[in-house]
Amino acid sequence: MAYKANPDDRSDNVEKLQDMIQNTMENIDKSQDSLQFSNEEERARIEAKNERREESIQAFRSEIKDEASARENGYK
């Protein structure tokens, strides 16, 4: 049985990336709320994870710029 590849649909990538940024920011906010109840070890883990989340947000924003540019240029 031959498998047929799905066409590359990038039409909603910008919106998906924006949702990912929003979700990541919400996760940062939730984890900040839990810091007050955390011991020193948990606090260090949460802060390290939030640093990685911030890096992800920057990468998402960069990808949004690329996708928006590709959208304007007709995905060529």
FENRA-V167139 format. One record per run of one state. SS is the DSSP state (H for helix, E for strand, C for the rest). FROM is the first residue (numbers start at 0). TO is the last residue. If there is no record, write none. Layout:
ss: {SS;SS}
from: {FROM;FROM}
to: {TO;TO}
This chain:
ss: {C;H;C;H;C}
from: {0;12;35;39;72}
to: {11;34;38;71;75}
